[in-house]
Amino acid sequence: QVQLVESGGGLVQPGGSLRLSCAASRSIVGLTSLGWYRQVLGNQRELVAEVVSGMRTNYADSVKGRFTISRDIAKNTVYLQMNNLKLEDTAVYYCRAIARDIRDYWGQGTQVTVSS
């Protein structure tokens, strides 16, 4: 099985920056998508950013211009650079990998708290 481990969460002030990392235990054959999702208690889990086949990236409207998703293929790692953080960015952030043959992997989540 593939394990995804997120790191880099923490407490930051509004306007601050944070970089999340998600490392896979091994290379995923047939990978089609890597993404970051977030969830607040009582809310639906939402897509924040993803990179899909062809290296196309997609971002939630709420984070466009502030967040950047990137990959380091050699390290089996995907990153989420978060700048100009806002109070509403507070959530548990999860990484997700989707691969062929209906394989779907989720990390355990990392807490991001934006507070003044």
C-alpha positions in Angstrom: 0.0 0.0 0.0 1.0 3.6 -0.5 1.1 5.9 2.4 0.8 9.7 2.2 2.1 11.8 5.0 1.4 15.5 5.3 3.5 17.9 7.2 4.1 21.6 7.5 0.9 22.7 9.2 0.8 25.0 12.1 -0.4 28.3 13.5 0.2 31.4 11.5 -1.1 35.0 11.6 -3.2 36.5 8.8 -1.1 37.5 5.9 1.5 34.9 6.8 2.8 32.0 4.7 3.0 28.3 5.1 4.3 25.4 3.0 2.7 22.0 3.2 4.4 18.8 2.1 2.9 15.5 1.3 5.3 12.6 0.8 4.3 9.3 -0.7 6.0 6.2 0.7 6.8 5.2 -2.9 6.3 6.2 -6.4 2.7 5.5 -7.6 2.4 3.7 -10.9 -0.4 5.1 -13.0 -0.8 8.3 -11.0 -3.4 10.6 -12.6 -3.9 13.3 -10.0 -2.3 14.8 -6.9 -4.3 17.2 -4.9 -4.8 19.2 -1.7 -8.2 19.3 0.0 -9.3 20.9 3.2 -12.1 20.5 5.7 -13.5 22.5 8.5 -15.6 20.7 11.1 -19.2 20.8 10.0 -18.3 21.6 6.4 -17.7 19.6 3.3 -14.2 18.6 2.3 -13.3 20.8 -0.6 -10.6 20.8 -3.3 -8.0 23.4 -2.8 -5.6 22.6 -5.6 -4.7 19.8 -7.8 -2.3 18.8 -10.5 -3.6 16.3 -13.0 -2.4 14.5 -16.1 -0.6 16.8 -18.5 0.5 18.8 -15.5 -2.5 21.0 -15.6 -3.3 22.7 -12.3 -6.6 23.7 -10.8 -7.3 25.9 -7.9 -10.3 26.8 -5.8 -11.5 30.3 -6.5 -10.9 31.2 -2.9 -7.1 30.5 -3.1 -6.3 31.5 -6.7 -3.3 33.9 -6.7 -2.4 32.9 -3.1 -1.7 29.2 -3.2 0.6 27.2 -5.5 0.8 23.5 -5.9 4.0 21.9 -7.1 5.7 18.5 -7.3 9.1 17.0 -6.8 8.8 13.8 -8.7 12.2 12.4 -7.6 11.1 12.8 -3.9 7.5 11.5 -4.5 6.4 14.7 -2.9 3.7 17.3 -3.6 3.7 20.7 -2.0 1.3 23.5 -1.3 2.7 26.9 -0.9 0.2 29.1 0.9 0.7 32.9 0.9 -1.3 35.7 2.3 -3.2 33.4 4.6 -6.6 34.4 5.7 -8.7 33.4 8.7 -11.0 31.4 6.4 -8.1 29.2 5.4 -8.1 27.5 8.8 -8.8 23.8 8.2 -7.4 20.4 8.2 -5.5 20.0 4.9 -5.3 16.6 3.3 -3.4 15.4 0.3 -4.8 12.9 -2.2 -3.4 10.8 -4.9 -5.5 9.1 -7.5 -4.2 6.4 -9.7 -5.5 4.1 -12.4 -7.5 1.0 -11.4 -9.6 3.0 -9.0 -6.8 3.5 -6.6 -7.4 6.5 -4.2 -5.0 7.4 -1.4 -5.4 10.0 1.3 -3.1 11.4 3.9 -3.9 11.7 7.5 -4.3 15.5 7.4 -2.4 18.4 8.9 -3.9 21.3 10.8 -3.6 24.8 9.5 -4.8 27.5 11.9 -4.8 31.2 10.9 -5.3 33.4 13.8 -4.3 36.9 15.0 
